[in-house]
Amino acid sequence: MNNNIVGWFTDYARLCFQLFGPLVKHWATINEPKQICHAGYGIGIGAPGIRSAGLGEYLCAKYVLIAHASAYHVYDKEFRPSQQGKITIVLDSDWYEPGTPADEAAAEVRRQFVYGMYANPIIYGNWPQVMIDRVAMRSQMEHFNRSRLPEFSPVQQRMLKGTFDYLSINHYTTYMVSAIPERPPSHASWDLDAGVRLWQKPEWETAAIDWFKVVPWGFHKLLRWMKTTYGDHEIYVTENGVSDRTGVLDDFDRISYYRRYMSHMLDCINEGIRIIGYTAWSIIDNYEWNMGYVAHSGMYYINMTDPARPRIPKKSSYYYNHIIQTRCLLSQCDE
């Protein structure tokens, strides 16, 4: 929420380029700015725990994007000629499927408020138009003197436009979207600004977290939408995986998840979508936001009762190794 972060982050990025640049060919300036801004400065469930929905989270998004663009230009001017790397910002998005054909416009609004909120500025130089229009409308309904969505100056728009060398996506699950009547003004909110209803089908397979449904076709549709919406750019899948609550070693559900999601990704590649990389989430369990270690996402089990914290490979680690070694999602593939 403070524009000083732009200079501080640029200094940090320059140091990273100086120290590690010769070893790195694919850079990501910031991971999941939506989580930083919405969780940290909107609803306040993430660090630093500020609740400023529909206000602070938009300021956060503006300065995160400008900080990214500043770091991009530093790399482009000072380091790219010698290091020959690529740089982007990592964005996350679920897939938003219309509940009925009549809900397609509502689903697209949600996509633009999630992925487009950060992709549009780095590609085109400004917020998505539907976001500009809806936040302005809601702000007027709430008797603000001007839109709660901060503007980018012409200089900032030129600075932002084109600050990516490839697109990225962290993806896990899918939601259905339904259009709803415009809700009366009550309080500022990113969700109210988007103005749609999200839901998931009860028959969908559930992972360790209630909202985490396994919907492989949603991954396919998201990748296809990225190409249709933003053009024929390289795409790096920077996170994709599934959690469980037990950390069981025979994690066949995780193997099934990877096989099905990567199968849809392979279909996208065969359709001509330029996917250049895939990063599985994750090798080991991480401290998962406000869930701690309850949700296990790792391909290695960690015995948390042992002070040495030994790592034990799960079945999924052998499966993923097989994919890396053979480029085959099945036990055996034809040449």
Beta strands, then each sheet from edge to edge (+ up, - down):
strand 1: 26-31
strand 2: 86-90
strand 3: 95-98
strand 4: 167-170
strand 5: 174-179
strand 6: 196-199
strand 7: 205-206
strand 8: 213-214
strand 9: 235-240
strand 10: 275-280
strand 11: 300-302
strand 12: 311-313
sheet 1: 1+ 2+
sheet 2: 3+ 5+ 6-
sheet 3: 4+ 9+ 10+
sheet 4: 7+ 8-
sheet 5: 11+ 12-
end
